[in-house]
Amino acid sequence: MTPRIHAPLRLRCVDSHTEGEPTRTLVDGLPGVSGSPAEVRALLDGAWWPLVRAMMLEPRGYAWLVGAVVLPPTQPGASFGVVFFNNVGTLGMCGHGTIGVVRTLSALGRLAVGEHLIETPVGMVTACLHDDGRVSVRNVPSRVARRHVALTVPGHGTVHGDVAWGGNWFFICHDHGMTIDIGHLPGLMALSTLIRGAIDASGVCGDDGAPIDHVELSVDAHGAGAPAVGAGAHSRNFVLCPGAEYDRSPCGTGTSARVACLADEGRLAPGDRWIQESVLGTRFTATYELVGPSIVPTITGSAHVTFDGWLVIDPTDPLARLA
Ligand code: PYC
């Protein structure tokens, strides 16, 4: 059942953007919500979802906003825990969001320059806040589950994609035939949405039947459509997130999934840099290390605070839709 709120709820929140993609951070958590990130994730997808929706969607937010709730640590050595969510539910991990949360906590004087261990629902990540404000996120181990999966997309034809994990599941497609540029947004949205539907209809999934909730259209420098990739970058992507919104950043978990594919293909060596552009032309720099057989990507990018204040959720507001 949705927790009962009898008086206006005031929630301290700081908004930021990471390479163009917004993050709304609830810096003091949610009253009455505690536990490990996996436990809190289940609460937010369950009884607390109406409240999360009220924080994130109109009239207090907008559909492409990603939220983060900061939690006290539950593991030795961790600085804090975090759960991310968007307009339709929680996320396993979020690369741009982690960069946004770290930059936010540093702007509030709550996090020092250096390394911090962070708990997420899908495992521990490490964030390094650099002197110049950039943040490097050493993500969860990333992997390729299936290669070159053929998908019949109604009205378009057959495309192929790699199914890979980078903290969320991705279908990474190269033979989409699109120019990846913000000027082609309607076409990118339309095709990625059709691919998303075809994934669901075909039953293609991640490991253990996990749903693939992100579609990544990718073009590499020197590949077909290469003029869309900016000088010095290796690749440009367009990422459709669950909830039918696209990522304005190059997508940290999507870049991690791509790095796992590149490592698997022998195209990127441990420690080599991969510069990933978003559909806006903003960039993350990625590298990876091998820990035993595991590919562990690190994504570096920048975030900036855009708002600092209090969200108010009045239980008598019919548009809060808490009931
Ligand atoms: O940066 O990992 C990411 C991400 C996932 C969804 C939106 N951004």
Residues whose N, C-alpha, C, O or C-beta is under 5 A from the ligand:
A	BS01	PYC	M93 C94 G95 H96 G97 C241 D247 C251 G252 T253 G254
